[in-house]
Amino acid sequence: MNGAHDLGGMHGLGPIDPETDEPVFHEEWERRCFAITLATGFLGQWNIDMSRYARERMHPGEYLRTSYYEHWLHGLQTLLVEKGMLTEDEIAARMAELAGEQDS
Amino acid sequence: MKALPAKDVEHTLQNSRGARVDEDVPAKFAVGDRVLTRNFNPVGHTRLPRYARGRHGVIARDHGVFIFPDTHALGEGMKPQHLYSVHFTGQELWGPDASRCNGVCMDLWDDYLDPA
């Protein structure tokens, strides 16, 4: 699809500036997101091309504003909901629960 | 639904099969052949970038037979076919203002290519 992931030829994004000694994960949640993506992948409900396609379907505006592992998280959520393993309501309820824990 | 037990994780990850398919599928092209990429705009998944559609290139290398991502991403089967490294000049992709020194090699599947 002609999504925001297909960046080739787009101007204005600035130079590619590779980080020296770049760590595999910058934040603990990224490590977790990656692990959950692999673990759920082995449930056999989708293949790697379906997971790429799930990330590509993110809204282009949102895609360009968010980080690499945010794309992974979004794709994972899309697949879990599409395959009937989680509902949007369940995700929203858990998010509210976690937000509550943070506030207290 | 069968989960992967923790004890099998390392072995499974190390022995991942990847996208290569052990199947004898005839190649449509040989190294050195000139090809023209198709111009399409599918709403599904594709690995042919927009800037390389409807462009002339040359087969630089035949990687062998691989799963075709476009059908695989939609659950429409693996459709195994040859995957090539295709060379495009910078000027073919970006026009006469592009440097003559630049070129791009892209991994592209048989279904993206026509003879040129």
Backbone of each chain as ProteinMPNN parsed JSONL, in Angstrom:
{"seq_chain_A": "MNGAHDLGGMHGLGPIDPETDEPVFHEEWERRCFAITLATGFLGQWNIDMSRYARERMHPGEYLRTSYYEHWLHGLQTLLVEKGMLTEDEIAARMAELAGEQDS", "coords_chain_A": {"N_chain_A": [[0.833, -1.191, 0.0], [0.281, 2.346, -0.445], [1.576, 3.746, 1.839], [2.74, 5.629, 4.778], [5.061, 4.399, 5.44], [6.491, 3.958, 3.164], [8.817, 5.674, 2.369], [10.691, 6.51, 0.508], [12.222, 8.99, -1.414], [10.895, 11.079, -0.261], [10.955, 14.448, 0.793], [12.362, 16.71, 3.303], [12.581, 15.497, 5.778], [14.98, 15.613, 6.999], [18.51, 14.859, 7.725], [19.783, 11.443, 7.832], [20.86, 10.303, 10.837], [22.898, 8.37, 12.298], [23.128, 6.878, 15.497], [25.904, 6.734, 17.718], [27.186, 3.69, 18.971], [24.596, 2.571, 19.264], [21.982, 1.436, 21.332], [20.144, -1.719, 21.416], [17.56, -1.522, 22.421], [15.964, 1.423, 23.512], [14.332, 1.968, 25.596], [12.746, 0.286, 28.335], [10.149, -0.606, 27.829], [10.197, -0.979, 25.106], [11.733, -3.249, 24.689], [10.03, -5.093, 25.856], [7.77, -4.862, 24.272], [8.749, -5.811, 21.844], [9.38, -8.451, 22.573], [6.834, -9.452, 23.26], [5.596, -9.264, 20.806], [7.037, -11.197, 19.319], [6.492, -13.493, 20.874], [3.669, -13.737, 20.728], [3.492, -14.029, 18.025], [4.322, -16.645, 17.64], [2.067, -18.035, 18.28], [0.833, -18.612, 16.015], [-1.179, -17.296, 14.616], [-0.831, -15.381, 12.729], [1.39, -14.316, 10.039], [4.776, -13.158, 9.263], [4.625, -11.288, 7.199], [2.021, -10.427, 7.362], [2.214, -9.099, 9.789], [3.934, -7.013, 9.16], [2.297, -5.674, 7.348], [0.264, -4.908, 9.046], [1.512, -2.933, 10.537], [2.003, -1.077, 8.542], [-0.493, -0.111, 8.014], [-1.095, 1.809, 9.818], [-2.292, 5.101, 10.577], [-1.114, 7.582, 8.318], [-0.28, 10.145, 9.294], [-0.01, 9.72, 12.034], [1.844, 7.698, 11.989], [4.196, 8.951, 11.088], [4.743, 10.607, 13.176], [5.455, 9.02, 15.283], [7.544, 6.598, 17.071], [9.809, 3.907, 16.108], [9.301, 1.488, 17.653], [6.814, 2.135, 18.604], [5.347, 1.849, 16.313], [5.512, -0.906, 16.083], [4.081, -1.712, 18.353], [1.561, -0.687, 17.788], [0.939, -2.198, 15.486], [0.894, -4.774, 16.571], [-1.26, -4.594, 18.333], [-3.322, -4.141, 16.492], [-3.334, -6.64, 15.133], [-3.94, -8.447, 17.23], [-6.511, -7.649, 17.891], [-7.842, -7.947, 15.42], [-7.661, -10.691, 15.065], [-9.277, -11.572, 17.004], [-8.315, -12.006, 19.564], [-8.026, -10.169, 21.547], [-10.127, -7.47, 22.683], [-10.953, -4.098, 21.687], [-12.14, -2.837, 23.838], [-11.193, -4.329, 26.022], [-8.482, -3.688, 25.924], [-8.601, -0.917, 26.368], [-9.689, -0.921, 28.949], [-7.635, -2.104, 30.423], [-5.613, -0.251, 30.027], [-6.709, 1.914, 31.407], [-6.691, 0.879, 33.949], [-3.929, 0.623, 34.401], [-3.187, 3.285, 34.249], [-4.448, 4.237, 36.512], [-2.994, 2.91, 38.488], [-0.609, 4.233, 38.215], [-1.296, 6.794, 39.011], [-1.909, 6.524, 41.701]], "CA_chain_A": [[0.0, 0.0, 0.0], [1.038, 3.603, -0.515], [1.514, 4.303, 3.191], [3.831, 6.493, 5.232], [6.286, 3.594, 5.57], [7.168, 3.98, 1.868], [9.338, 7.043, 2.461], [11.699, 6.79, -0.516], [11.987, 10.157, -2.254], [10.223, 12.161, 0.46], [11.861, 15.503, 1.255], [12.022, 17.49, 4.491], [12.705, 14.754, 7.035], [16.305, 15.847, 7.578], [19.508, 13.81, 7.45], [19.825, 10.228, 8.651], [21.939, 10.573, 11.771], [23.013, 7.158, 13.126], [23.63, 7.061, 16.851], [27.084, 5.913, 18.002], [26.891, 2.632, 19.96], [23.15, 2.557, 19.481], [21.497, 0.228, 22.016], [19.052, -2.41, 20.701], [16.336, -0.894, 22.922], [16.225, 2.653, 24.269], [13.448, 1.981, 26.766], [12.367, -1.068, 28.744], [8.884, -1.0, 27.179], [10.488, -1.407, 23.734], [12.167, -4.647, 24.818], [8.829, -5.848, 26.188], [6.911, -4.83, 23.078], [9.377, -6.709, 20.868], [9.232, -9.825, 23.07], [5.417, -9.855, 23.163], [5.313, -9.449, 19.375], [7.563, -12.512, 18.923], [5.79, -14.557, 21.604], [2.326, -13.907, 20.166], [3.701, -14.514, 16.654], [4.435, -18.104, 17.674], [0.741, -18.635, 18.437], [0.472, -19.086, 14.681], [-2.392, -16.653, 14.104], [-0.466, -14.531, 11.591], [2.774, -14.5, 9.592], [5.584, -11.938, 9.354], [4.164, -10.299, 6.213], [0.795, -9.838, 7.933], [2.567, -8.145, 10.849], [4.433, -5.802, 8.482], [1.141, -4.988, 6.766], [-0.479, -4.292, 10.16], [2.213, -1.684, 10.897], [1.857, -0.127, 7.432], [-1.852, 0.434, 7.963], [-1.211, 2.909, 10.774], [-2.59, 6.367, 9.893], [0.17, 8.18, 7.924], [0.104, 11.247, 10.177], [0.414, 9.126, 13.3], [3.046, 6.906, 11.689], [5.366, 9.83, 10.968], [4.987, 11.269, 14.464], [5.759, 8.051, 16.342], [8.836, 5.917, 16.969], [9.853, 2.563, 15.527], [8.593, 0.486, 18.458], [5.393, 2.498, 18.663], [4.761, 1.198, 15.131], [5.391, -2.334, 16.414], [3.0, -1.852, 19.329], [0.319, -0.439, 17.067], [0.706, -3.363, 14.625], [0.552, -5.909, 17.435], [-2.616, -4.351, 18.805], [-4.201, -4.367, 15.332], [-3.443, -8.079, 14.874], [-4.62, -9.104, 18.356], [-7.938, -7.328, 17.787], [-8.381, -8.55, 14.189], [-7.74, -12.151, 15.203], [-10.236, -11.887, 18.065], [-7.632, -12.433, 20.795], [-8.321, -9.095, 22.494], [-11.044, -6.478, 22.113], [-10.564, -2.705, 21.964], [-12.614, -2.536, 25.194], [-10.271, -4.938, 26.99], [-7.239, -2.893, 25.911], [-8.921, 0.363, 27.011], [-9.883, -1.176, 30.376], [-6.316, -2.353, 31.025], [-4.91, 1.048, 29.998], [-7.278, 2.723, 32.492], [-6.207, 0.249, 35.183], [-2.512, 0.984, 34.551], [-3.133, 4.73, 34.519], [-4.859, 4.342, 37.903], [-1.852, 2.477, 39.308], [0.414, 5.29, 38.153], [-1.772, 7.969, 39.742], [-1.964, 6.293, 43.156]], "C_chain_A": [[0.873, 1.247, 0.0], [0.952, 4.324, 0.838], [2.725, 5.14, 3.531], [5.139, 5.734, 5.384], [7.132, 3.671, 4.3], [7.737, 5.388, 1.653], [10.236, 7.457, 1.303], [11.34, 7.995, -1.369], [11.303, 11.299, -1.533], [11.251, 13.177, 0.978], [11.443, 16.03, 2.626], [12.191, 16.765, 5.809], [14.081, 14.93, 7.678], [17.244, 14.681, 7.323], [19.315, 12.576, 8.326], [21.054, 10.354, 9.528], [22.117, 9.373, 12.714], [23.69, 7.458, 14.461], [24.899, 6.206, 17.033], [26.727, 4.923, 19.113], [25.404, 2.567, 20.296], [22.716, 1.285, 20.215], [20.369, -0.418, 21.219], [17.715, -1.795, 21.121], [16.709, 0.358, 23.714], [15.433, 2.696, 25.571], [13.047, 0.542, 27.08], [11.074, -1.523, 28.036], [9.119, -1.476, 25.737], [10.895, -2.885, 23.714], [10.941, -5.554, 25.011], [7.9, -5.977, 24.979], [7.434, -5.809, 22.021], [9.165, -8.166, 21.281], [7.784, -10.309, 22.928], [5.031, -10.083, 21.698], [5.807, -10.823, 18.917], [6.759, -13.635, 19.576], [4.4, -14.799, 21.013], [2.412, -14.389, 18.713], [3.735, -16.041, 16.609], [3.112, -18.795, 17.986], [0.18, -19.062, 17.077], [-0.768, -18.442, 14.079], [-2.102, -15.729, 12.916], [0.972, -14.842, 11.199], [3.479, -13.144, 9.561], [5.111, -10.858, 8.363], [2.86, -9.638, 6.681], [1.143, -8.824, 9.015], [3.181, -6.881, 10.254], [3.257, -4.972, 7.963], [0.313, -4.295, 7.857], [0.187, -2.972, 10.571], [2.013, -0.621, 9.809], [0.492, 0.557, 7.414], [-2.109, 1.514, 9.01], [-1.503, 4.204, 10.001], [-1.281, 7.094, 9.566], [0.639, 9.309, 8.846], [0.676, 10.719, 11.489], [1.736, 8.373, 13.112], [4.294, 7.783, 11.711], [5.716, 10.519, 12.283], [5.515, 10.325, 15.536], [7.046, 7.276, 16.042], [8.673, 4.499, 16.412], [9.044, 1.562, 16.348], [7.147, 0.878, 18.747], [4.66, 1.906, 17.452], [4.54, -0.291, 15.42], [4.201, -2.556, 17.35], [1.647, -1.68, 18.645], [-0.049, -1.657, 16.209], [0.256, -4.567, 15.43], [-0.902, -5.8, 17.907], [-3.635, -4.624, 17.69], [-4.422, -5.859, 15.106], [-4.215, -8.79, 15.976], [-6.127, -8.866, 18.282], [-8.547, -8.018, 16.553], [-8.549, -10.061, 14.312], [-8.657, -12.561, 16.364], [-9.587, -12.327, 19.363], [-7.808, -11.406, 21.913], [-9.368, -8.205, 21.835], [-10.506, -5.086, 22.451], [-10.959, -2.339, 23.405], [-11.675, -3.1, 26.255], [-8.973, -4.138, 27.082], [-7.473, -1.574, 26.656], [-9.058, 0.183, 28.529], [-8.533, -1.364, 31.074], [-5.491, -1.064, 31.081], [-5.381, 1.92, 31.172], [-6.76, 2.215, 33.835], [-4.758, 0.676, 35.453], [-2.347, 2.467, 34.868], [-3.48, 4.982, 35.977], [-3.716, 3.982, 38.843], [-0.797, 3.57, 39.379], [0.026, 6.497, 39.009], [-1.686, 7.768, 41.251], [-0.57, 6.216, 43.773]], "O_chain_A": [[2.04, 1.212, 0.39], [0.33, 5.38, 0.952], [3.617, 5.343, 2.707], [6.208, 6.342, 5.451], [8.346, 3.474, 4.348], [7.211, 6.177, 0.868], [10.514, 8.645, 1.137], [10.273, 8.026, -1.983], [11.136, 12.377, -2.104], [12.284, 12.801, 1.532], [10.309, 15.823, 3.058], [11.966, 17.357, 6.865], [14.314, 14.444, 8.785], [16.844, 13.651, 6.781], [18.755, 12.656, 9.42], [22.168, 10.495, 9.024], [21.551, 9.36, 13.807], [24.68, 8.187, 14.535], [24.954, 5.075, 16.549], [26.049, 5.278, 20.076], [25.016, 2.515, 21.463], [23.04, 0.18, 19.78], [19.705, 0.256, 20.431], [16.841, -1.572, 20.284], [17.66, 0.345, 24.495], [15.816, 3.375, 26.524], [13.015, -0.311, 26.192], [10.937, -2.696, 27.688], [8.344, -2.272, 25.208], [10.469, -3.658, 22.854], [10.837, -6.625, 24.413], [7.332, -7.035, 24.707], [6.664, -6.535, 21.392], [8.819, -9.01, 20.455], [7.544, -11.446, 22.522], [4.244, -10.976, 21.386], [5.093, -11.536, 18.212], [6.389, -14.607, 18.918], [4.002, -15.948, 20.82], [1.511, -15.074, 18.23], [3.24, -16.655, 15.663], [3.043, -20.024, 17.96], [-0.817, -19.779, 17.002], [-1.348, -18.978, 13.135], [-3.015, -15.341, 12.188], [1.687, -15.538, 11.921], [2.858, -12.109, 9.802], [5.188, -9.664, 8.655], [2.624, -8.455, 6.432], [0.463, -7.807, 9.157], [2.975, -5.79, 10.784], [3.219, -3.751, 8.112], [-0.264, -3.232, 7.627], [-0.499, -2.008, 10.913], [1.873, 0.567, 10.101], [0.337, 1.652, 6.874], [-3.206, 2.067, 9.084], [-1.01, 4.38, 8.887], [-0.419, 7.217, 10.436], [1.829, 9.412, 9.143], [1.696, 11.199, 11.984], [2.62, 8.413, 13.967], [5.319, 7.407, 12.279], [6.848, 10.961, 12.479], [5.973, 10.776, 16.586], [7.561, 7.296, 14.924], [7.566, 3.98, 16.269], [8.192, 0.862, 15.802], [6.339, 0.02, 19.101], [3.498, 1.512, 17.553], [3.513, -0.861, 15.049], [3.413, -3.482, 17.155], [0.71, -2.438, 18.897], [-1.2, -2.095, 16.202], [-0.652, -5.293, 15.024], [-1.66, -6.77, 17.883], [-4.669, -5.253, 17.916], [-5.555, -6.3, 14.91], [-5.055, -9.644, 15.692], [-6.921, -9.761, 18.572], [-9.629, -8.599, 16.631], [-9.469, -10.64, 13.733], [-8.795, -13.746, 16.668], [-10.242, -12.961, 20.19], [-7.744, -11.752, 23.092], [-9.496, -8.173, 20.611], [-9.712, -4.92, 23.377], [-10.228, -1.634, 24.101], [-11.39, -2.445, 27.258], [-8.433, -3.933, 28.169], [-6.65, -1.163, 27.473], [-8.602, 1.026, 29.301], [-8.314, -0.851, 32.171], [-4.77, -0.815, 32.047], [-4.579, 2.572, 31.84], [-6.436, 2.993, 34.732], [-4.403, 1.04, 36.574], [-1.482, 2.855, 35.653], [-2.877, 5.844, 36.616], [-3.491, 4.647, 39.854], [-0.18, 3.811, 40.417], [0.869, 7.134, 39.64], [-1.425, 8.713, 41.996], [-0.44, 6.027, 44.982]]}, "seq_chain_B": "MKALPAKDVEHTLQNSRGARVDEDVPAKFAVGDRVLTRNFNPVGHTRLPRYARGRHGVIARDHGVFIFPDTHALGEGMKPQHLYSVHFTGQELWGPDASRCNGVCMDLWDDYLDPA", "coords_chain_B": {"N_chain_B": [[-5.118, -22.952, 20.457], [-1.637, -22.887, 20.315], [0.928, -22.199, 22.525], [4.373, -21.063, 22.606], [6.622, -22.799, 24.526], [8.778, -21.571, 27.171], [11.214, -22.959, 27.345], [11.721, -23.77, 24.756], [12.264, -21.549, 23.273], [14.843, -20.438, 22.573], [15.973, -22.405, 20.85], [14.032, -22.438, 18.823], [14.131, -19.809, 17.822], [16.718, -19.741, 16.853], [16.634, -21.537, 14.808], [15.059, -20.541, 12.851], [13.213, -20.562, 9.883], [13.002, -18.624, 7.956], [12.224, -16.794, 4.917], [12.799, -18.243, 2.698], [12.05, -20.678, 0.223], [11.982, -24.117, -0.27], [11.637, -25.122, -3.052], [11.192, -26.125, -6.425], [10.985, -23.774, -8.6], [10.526, -22.368, -11.792], [12.688, -19.745, -13.022], [11.84, -16.497, -14.168], [13.625, -14.737, -15.211], [17.127, -14.072, -16.069], [20.456, -13.393, -14.836], [21.572, -10.216, -15.841], [19.497, -9.691, -17.578], [17.259, -7.244, -18.923], [14.715, -5.483, -17.259], [11.311, -4.328, -16.663], [9.667, -2.669, -14.134], [6.444, -3.266, -12.69], [3.645, -1.05, -12.767], [1.687, -0.452, -10.185], [-0.794, 0.026, -7.618], [-1.488, -1.257, -5.019], [-3.892, -1.816, -2.362], [-3.2, -3.571, -0.498], [-0.34, -5.323, 0.966], [2.92, -4.624, -0.273], [6.257, -5.032, -1.597], [7.409, -3.519, -3.428], [8.631, -0.434, -3.839], [7.104, 2.85, -4.163], [8.661, 4.681, -5.661], [9.983, 3.087, -7.416], [8.341, 2.033, -9.314], [7.259, 1.143, -12.555], [9.767, 1.408, -13.746], [12.943, 0.98, -15.43], [15.274, -1.658, -15.04], [18.102, -3.805, -14.267], [18.693, -7.271, -13.965], [20.644, -8.229, -11.32], [21.344, -10.269, -9.644], [20.294, -13.551, -8.761], [18.439, -14.594, -6.134], [17.191, -16.951, -5.508], [14.366, -19.055, -4.576], [11.58, -17.647, -2.993], [9.073, -16.86, -0.467], [6.216, -15.06, -1.571], [5.585, -11.886, -0.594], [3.326, -10.225, -0.994], [0.947, -11.746, -1.449], [1.103, -13.431, 0.742], [0.85, -11.734, 2.945], [-1.819, -11.206, 2.928], [-2.987, -13.508, 3.569], [-3.287, -15.174, 1.421], [-1.794, -17.252, 0.493], [1.545, -18.663, -0.202], [2.735, -18.471, -2.683], [5.302, -19.213, -4.044], [8.245, -17.914, -5.563], [10.9, -16.664, -7.762], [13.321, -14.472, -6.354], [15.008, -11.526, -6.949], [17.997, -9.498, -7.035], [17.724, -6.367, -8.201], [19.133, -3.968, -10.292], [19.021, -0.45, -10.451], [19.655, 2.592, -12.125], [20.547, 5.757, -10.691], [19.623, 7.876, -12.191], [17.549, 6.767, -13.671], [15.682, 6.376, -11.678], [15.402, 8.902, -10.43], [15.584, 10.876, -12.306], [17.135, 13.147, -14.791], [18.697, 14.954, -13.325], [19.868, 13.588, -11.292], [22.801, 12.131, -9.779], [25.278, 10.601, -11.85], [26.734, 8.665, -10.734], [25.276, 7.312, -8.867], [23.311, 4.496, -7.802], [20.793, 1.982, -7.231], [20.219, -1.107, -5.654], [17.604, -3.361, -5.559], [15.671, -5.786, -3.816], [13.574, -7.746, -5.527], [10.566, -9.431, -6.539], [9.552, -12.006, -8.929], [6.853, -11.509, -9.763], [6.7, -8.753, -9.82], [7.858, -7.912, -12.094], [8.407, -7.296, -15.605], [9.563, -8.347, -18.865], [11.977, -6.245, -20.522]], "CA_chain_B": [[-3.949, -22.113, 20.163], [-0.494, -23.474, 21.028], [1.973, -21.221, 22.858], [5.754, -21.556, 22.566], [7.126, -22.839, 25.906], [10.026, -20.828, 27.372], [12.385, -23.81, 27.124], [11.931, -23.963, 23.313], [12.412, -20.254, 22.599], [16.162, -20.255, 21.979], [16.109, -23.335, 19.723], [13.113, -22.014, 17.753], [14.617, -18.57, 17.198], [17.969, -20.015, 16.139], [16.384, -22.378, 13.64], [13.996, -19.931, 12.063], [13.323, -20.977, 8.481], [13.047, -17.467, 7.069], [11.228, -16.741, 3.85], [13.257, -19.046, 1.562], [11.197, -21.851, -0.006], [12.726, -25.193, -0.91], [10.753, -25.618, -4.104], [11.791, -25.89, -7.734], [10.12, -22.917, -9.412], [11.36, -21.78, -12.859], [12.942, -18.301, -12.958], [11.417, -15.785, -15.39], [14.73, -13.917, -15.707], [18.501, -14.472, -15.769], [21.333, -12.259, -14.537], [21.875, -9.415, -17.032], [18.253, -9.353, -18.301], [16.647, -5.948, -18.626], [13.318, -5.654, -16.819], [10.507, -3.134, -16.378], [8.813, -2.958, -12.977], [5.031, -2.975, -12.93], [3.063, 0.105, -12.075], [0.44, -0.794, -9.508], [-0.994, 0.712, -6.342], [-2.389, -2.135, -4.257], [-4.192, -1.402, -0.986], [-2.553, -4.576, 0.353], [1.099, -5.192, 1.215], [3.848, -4.887, -1.375], [7.631, -4.664, -1.293], [7.89, -2.68, -4.523], [8.374, 0.948, -3.417], [6.472, 3.731, -5.161], [9.622, 5.342, -6.547], [10.584, 2.133, -8.357], [7.307, 1.44, -10.167], [7.333, 1.58, -13.95], [11.171, 1.782, -14.027], [13.801, -0.038, -16.042], [16.425, -2.097, -14.268], [18.822, -4.98, -14.783], [18.833, -8.331, -12.956], [22.042, -8.304, -10.891], [21.575, -11.505, -8.909], [19.105, -14.365, -8.474], [18.585, -15.08, -4.753], [16.503, -18.232, -5.343], [12.905, -19.038, -4.464], [11.136, -17.089, -1.71], [7.651, -16.555, -0.275], [5.811, -13.772, -2.155], [4.96, -11.196, 0.546], [2.064, -9.559, -1.317], [-0.165, -12.667, -1.194], [1.28, -13.982, 2.087], [0.365, -10.743, 3.916], [-3.285, -11.189, 2.902], [-3.449, -14.872, 3.831], [-3.667, -15.771, 0.132], [-0.82, -18.27, 0.093], [2.96, -18.268, -0.277], [3.04, -18.211, -4.092], [6.77, -19.168, -4.11], [8.799, -17.459, -6.843], [12.274, -16.158, -7.659], [13.589, -13.131, -5.824], [16.246, -11.034, -7.568], [18.496, -8.167, -6.767], [17.582, -5.635, -9.464], [19.875, -2.704, -10.237], [18.465, 0.724, -11.139], [20.534, 3.757, -12.047], [19.949, 6.903, -10.012], [18.927, 8.717, -13.175], [16.287, 6.11, -14.025], [14.737, 6.548, -10.561], [15.213, 10.284, -9.969], [15.63, 11.827, -13.416], [18.442, 13.533, -15.324], [19.479, 15.741, -12.361], [20.524, 12.7, -10.324], [24.201, 11.839, -10.077], [25.534, 9.429, -12.686], [27.454, 7.672, -9.91], [24.383, 6.631, -7.927], [22.438, 3.414, -8.24], [20.159, 1.277, -6.118], [19.834, -2.502, -5.889], [16.414, -3.698, -4.773], [15.235, -7.177, -3.865], [12.237, -7.738, -6.122], [10.039, -10.752, -6.902], [9.138, -12.212, -10.318], [5.547, -10.913, -10.072], [6.805, -7.294, -9.97], [8.729, -7.602, -13.236], [8.137, -7.706, -16.979], [10.776, -8.194, -19.695], [12.074, -4.93, -21.174]], "C_chain_B": [[-2.757, -22.594, 20.991], [0.589, -22.422, 21.256], [3.352, -21.88, 22.77], [6.289, -21.581, 24.006], [8.504, -22.185, 26.016], [11.258, -21.675, 27.042], [12.701, -23.996, 25.626], [12.27, -22.67, 22.573], [13.759, -20.141, 21.866], [16.335, -21.12, 20.726], [15.255, -22.856, 18.53], [13.64, -20.772, 17.041], [15.879, -18.822, 16.374], [17.751, -20.811, 14.863], [15.247, -21.842, 12.772], [14.246, -20.166, 10.57], [13.477, -19.774, 7.536], [12.057, -17.609, 5.935], [11.646, -17.556, 2.615], [12.401, -20.306, 1.441], [11.988, -22.893, -0.784], [11.845, -25.84, -1.98], [11.349, -25.241, -5.458], [10.826, -25.086, -8.614], [10.978, -22.302, -10.515], [11.49, -20.259, -12.713], [12.48, -17.662, -14.261], [12.589, -15.043, -16.02], [16.087, -14.502, -15.323], [19.313, -13.216, -15.491], [21.699, -11.538, -15.84], [20.637, -9.027, -17.834], [17.776, -7.966, -17.92], [15.178, -6.169, -18.285], [12.654, -4.297, -16.645], [9.608, -3.481, -15.201], [7.374, -2.57, -13.298], [4.62, -1.701, -12.203], [1.738, -0.336, -11.486], [0.385, -0.054, -8.175], [-1.953, -0.099, -5.473], [-2.678, -1.572, -2.871], [-3.604, -2.408, 0.007], [-1.063, -4.305, 0.5], [1.883, -5.406, -0.079], [5.235, -4.432, -0.983], [8.239, -3.867, -2.44], [7.591, -1.224, -4.172], [7.818, 1.807, -4.543], [7.486, 4.278, -6.164], [10.273, 4.395, -7.556], [9.543, 1.463, -9.247], [7.39, 2.028, -11.566], [8.739, 2.021, -14.347], [11.936, 0.61, -14.639], [14.974, -0.37, -15.133], [17.054, -3.325, -14.899], [18.954, -6.008, -13.649], [20.315, -8.472, -12.599], [22.351, -9.648, -10.235], [20.25, -12.231, -8.708], [19.282, -14.98, -7.087], [17.997, -16.481, -4.555], [15.015, -18.022, -5.113], [12.488, -18.605, -3.052], [9.611, -16.943, -1.686], [7.35, -15.182, -0.891], [5.013, -12.993, -1.101], [3.567, -10.645, 0.251], [0.849, -10.459, -1.05], [-0.117, -13.192, 0.242], [0.695, -13.049, 3.145], [-1.159, -10.725, 3.995], [-3.865, -12.562, 3.208], [-3.88, -15.584, 2.564], [-2.59, -16.711, -0.393], [0.58, -17.728, -0.129], [3.414, -17.938, -1.703], [4.561, -18.151, -4.351], [7.262, -18.791, -5.514], [10.195, -16.879, -6.643], [12.305, -14.716, -7.175], [14.947, -12.712, -6.39], [16.706, -9.753, -6.901], [18.471, -7.451, -8.124], [18.275, -4.282, -9.327], [19.185, -1.619, -11.066], [19.496, 1.832, -11.061], [19.787, 4.88, -11.324], [19.142, 7.749, -10.977], [17.602, 8.102, -13.625], [15.236, 6.371, -12.938], [14.386, 8.007, -10.319], [15.345, 11.33, -11.071], [17.031, 12.304, -13.736], [19.3, 14.346, -14.353], [20.238, 14.862, -11.368], [21.956, 12.414, -10.757], [24.328, 10.575, -10.928], [26.186, 8.303, -11.878], [26.505, 6.826, -9.071], [23.574, 5.52, -8.578], [21.847, 2.745, -7.013], [19.907, -0.157, -6.546], [18.665, -2.83, -4.977], [16.092, -5.166, -4.911], [13.786, -7.218, -4.328], [11.852, -9.131, -6.629], [9.601, -10.784, -8.375], [7.844, -11.47, -10.671], [5.574, -9.388, -10.193], [7.384, -6.913, -11.332], [8.178, -8.095, -14.559], [9.431, -7.568, -17.761], [10.79, -6.815, -20.344], [13.038, -5.011, -22.346]], "O_chain_B": [[-2.847, -22.7, 22.215], [1.103, -21.83, 20.307], [3.474, -23.102, 22.85], [6.402, -20.534, 24.643], [9.3, -22.236, 25.078], [12.24, -21.155, 26.513], [13.829, -24.341, 25.273], [12.535, -22.698, 21.371], [13.804, -19.793, 20.686], [16.781, -20.641, 19.683], [15.705, -22.872, 17.385], [13.603, -20.688, 15.814], [16.087, -18.2, 15.332], [18.573, -20.772, 13.948], [14.572, -22.588, 12.062], [15.359, -19.986, 10.076], [14.024, -19.909, 6.442], [11.157, -18.447, 5.986], [10.939, -17.563, 1.607], [12.067, -20.929, 2.449], [12.586, -22.596, -1.819], [11.375, -26.966, -1.818], [11.937, -24.17, -5.612], [9.962, -25.652, -9.285], [12.048, -21.766, -10.226], [10.538, -19.575, -12.335], [12.701, -18.216, -15.338], [12.568, -14.748, -17.215], [16.198, -15.306, -14.397], [18.914, -12.112, -15.861], [22.087, -12.174, -16.82], [20.706, -8.135, -18.679], [17.867, -7.554, -16.764], [14.487, -6.947, -18.944], [13.315, -3.268, -16.5], [8.871, -4.466, -15.249], [7.127, -1.655, -14.084], [5.181, -1.338, -11.169], [0.775, -0.567, -12.216], [1.402, 0.428, -7.676], [-3.084, 0.317, -5.222], [-1.82, -0.928, -2.268], [-3.52, -2.132, 1.204], [-0.582, -3.211, 0.203], [1.539, -6.272, -0.883], [5.388, -3.551, -0.137], [9.434, -3.572, -2.435], [6.432, -0.81, -4.2], [8.035, 1.528, -5.723], [7.215, 4.335, -7.363], [11.016, 4.828, -8.437], [9.827, 0.439, -9.868], [7.566, 3.233, -11.747], [8.895, 2.906, -15.189], [11.631, -0.56, -14.409], [15.587, 0.514, -14.535], [16.597, -3.817, -15.931], [19.284, -5.655, -12.517], [21.14, -8.791, -13.455], [23.492, -10.11, -10.267], [19.211, -11.601, -8.511], [20.178, -15.799, -6.885], [18.274, -17.129, -3.546], [14.468, -16.96, -5.412], [12.981, -19.131, -2.055], [8.954, -16.909, -2.726], [8.141, -14.249, -0.746], [3.9, -13.384, -0.752], [2.718, -10.601, 1.141], [-0.153, -10.007, -0.498], [-1.153, -13.375, 0.88], [0.113, -13.509, 4.127], [-1.73, -10.288, 4.995], [-5.075, -12.767, 3.123], [-4.723, -16.481, 2.6], [-2.493, -16.934, -1.599], [0.791, -16.52, -0.23], [4.381, -17.199, -1.891], [5.053, -17.131, -4.832], [6.754, -19.291, -6.518], [10.623, -16.632, -5.515], [11.468, -13.883, -7.521], [15.917, -13.466, -6.313], [15.923, -9.026, -6.29], [19.122, -7.885, -9.075], [18.036, -3.544, -8.372], [18.815, -1.837, -12.22], [20.149, 1.995, -10.031], [18.558, 4.94, -11.346], [18.092, 8.281, -10.616], [16.648, 8.82, -13.923], [14.057, 6.561, -13.235], [13.233, 8.335, -10.038], [15.233, 12.528, -10.812], [17.995, 11.935, -13.066], [20.515, 14.424, -14.535], [21.145, 15.335, -10.683], [22.28, 12.45, -11.944], [23.584, 9.61, -10.748], [26.186, 7.144, -12.291], [26.877, 5.746, -8.612], [23.204, 5.599, -9.749], [22.338, 2.919, -5.898], [19.44, -0.408, -7.658], [18.727, -2.605, -3.768], [16.222, -5.737, -5.994], [12.882, -6.781, -3.615], [12.699, -9.899, -7.085], [9.319, -9.751, -8.981], [7.741, -10.873, -11.743], [4.588, -8.786, -10.62], [7.405, -5.736, -11.691], [7.567, -9.16, -14.639], [10.302, -6.78, -17.392], [9.735, -6.274, -20.679], [13.264, -4.013, -23.03]]}, "name": "protein", "num_of_chains": 2, "seq": "MNGAHDLGGMHGLGPIDPETDEPVFHEEWERRCFAITLATGFLGQWNIDMSRYARERMHPGEYLRTSYYEHWLHGLQTLLVEKGMLTEDEIAARMAELAGEQDSMKALPAKDVEHTLQNSRGARVDEDVPAKFAVGDRVLTRNFNPVGHTRLPRYARGRHGVIARDHGVFIFPDTHALGEGMKPQHLYSVHFTGQELWGPDASRCNGVCMDLWDDYLDPA"}
